[in-house]
């Protein structure tokens, strides 16, 4: 239980590639992550998929500590 609580505060516990995959249309292994930053309640990062850059952020879903991501094309 302590490990789960600790992961909330550590960037390394967030799998940005997995969270980005459905949003950007690439497999996690084909995504490059840059500019990952941790905020008080969310994370932000840039996911690169087939040369396209996406700005992504995580947000709590309120479902037992669940987290989801939203990515939009970087202009």
C-alpha positions in Angstrom: 0.0 0.0 0.0 2.9 2.4 0.8 4.4 1.7 -2.7 1.1 2.7 -4.4 1.0 5.9 -2.4 4.7 6.6 -3.2 4.0 6.2 -6.9 1.6 9.1 -6.9 4.5 11.3 -6.2 7.1 9.8 -8.5 7.3 10.4 -12.2 8.9 7.0 -12.8 5.7 5.2 -11.8 3.8 6.7 -14.7 4.0 4.8 -17.9 3.7 7.7 -20.4 4.0 5.5 -23.4 1.1 3.3 -22.3 -1.0 6.2 -21.5 -0.3 8.0 -24.8 -0.8 5.0 -27.1 -4.6 5.1 -27.5 -4.5 8.8 -27.8 -1.9 9.1 -30.5 -2.5 5.9 -32.5 0.9 4.2 -32.0 2.1 1.2 -30.1 3.9 2.1 -26.8 7.2 0.8 -28.2 7.0 3.2 -31.1 6.4 6.3 -28.9 9.2 8.7 -27.7 8.5 10.7 -24.6 10.0 14.2 -24.0 9.5 17.1 -21.6 7.8 15.0 -18.9 6.8 17.2 -15.9 5.0 16.4 -12.8 2.3 18.7 -11.4 0.4 18.6 -8.1 -2.5 16.6 -9.6 -1.4 15.8 -13.1 1.6 15.1 -15.3 2.4 16.6 -18.7 4.6 15.3 -21.5 5.2 15.4 -25.2 4.6 12.1 -27.0 6.2 11.7 -30.4 4.6 9.2 -32.8 5.7 8.7 -36.4 7.3 12.2 -36.3 4.2 13.9 -35.0 4.3 15.6 -31.7 1.4 15.5 -29.2 1.0 17.4 -26.0 -0.3 15.1 -23.4 -1.5 15.4 -19.8 -2.9 13.0 -17.2 -5.8 13.6 -15.0 -7.4 11.6 -12.2 -10.6 9.7 -13.1 -11.9 9.5 -9.6 -12.2 5.8 -10.1 -10.2 4.3 -7.2 -7.1 6.3 -7.9 -7.4 5.8 -11.7 -5.6 8.1 -14.1 -6.4 8.8 -17.8 -4.6 10.8 -20.4 -5.5 13.3 -23.1 -3.2 14.1 -26.0 -3.6 16.8 -28.7 -1.4 17.5 -31.7 1.3 20.1 -31.1 1.0 23.1 -33.4 
